[in-house]
Amino acid sequence: MQDDIYKTIEKVSEAQYKEKGSRFIALLFPVRSEDNVKSIIHDLKKEHYNATHHCYAYTIGHIGEPSYRINDDGEPSGTAGKPIYGQLLSFNLKNVLAVVIRYYGGTKLGVSGLINAYKTATRMAIEDACIVEKTINNLFQVRFDFELMNEVMQVLKKEYVSIKRNDYEENKCLIEFEVLRSKSEEIVNLFAKLHSVRLSFIKTI
């Protein structure tokens, strides 16, 4: 069952951390694409136009190896994006963008101080976030004649199946449904026993 579950955040989360006059504003966003990330970063840079740095890290994808990126935005290499990303990994979060905005306070923090500040600010935002578990499902489409409706619905009434769309035209039926990824083979085998039923895999979501 664990292979069917991933952790993400439900909504935007924010935390602030101060160190030697510098203010670090950490923001977490649920994201699904790099375009989503670019839009958020663009808006934050407009909102916090007088901030010294806008450092971030994100992880996108919850199937296989997710894509990720880190950005130090002018801070010494490895002192901002990497510790931010490290916290996303520590909490095993997927589809999340973490941005830490720094307002410089006049005192240099040094490499270790910067790493600690970006790490701490990110962790505080994560600890304050609404973390949720979501399932990984396979989306299928099944086509059949109306007289097979009872047999088809017997398969689809499983607790790990969710019907997403029904289309009926004369005697022809089409149903799209999601099934927990680990239970997909079981559903495929059940439909294989029904003659004249055409099952098609659409995608994993």
LINNORFEN-V930671 format. One line per field, one symbol per residue. burial: b if it has 16 or more other C-alpha atoms within 10 Angstrom, else e. A space follows every 10 residues. Layout:
# LINNORFEN-V930671
burial->???
This chain:
# LINNORFEN-V930671
burial->eeebbbbbbe ebbbbbbebe ebbbbbbbbb bbebeebeeb beebeeeeee bbbbbbbbbb bbeeeeebeb bbeebeeebb bbbbbebbee eebbbbbbbb bbbbeeeebe eeebbbbbbb bbbbbbeebe eeeebbbbbb bbbbbeeeee ebeeebeeee bbeeeeeeee eebbbbbbbb beebeebeee beeeeeeebe eeeee
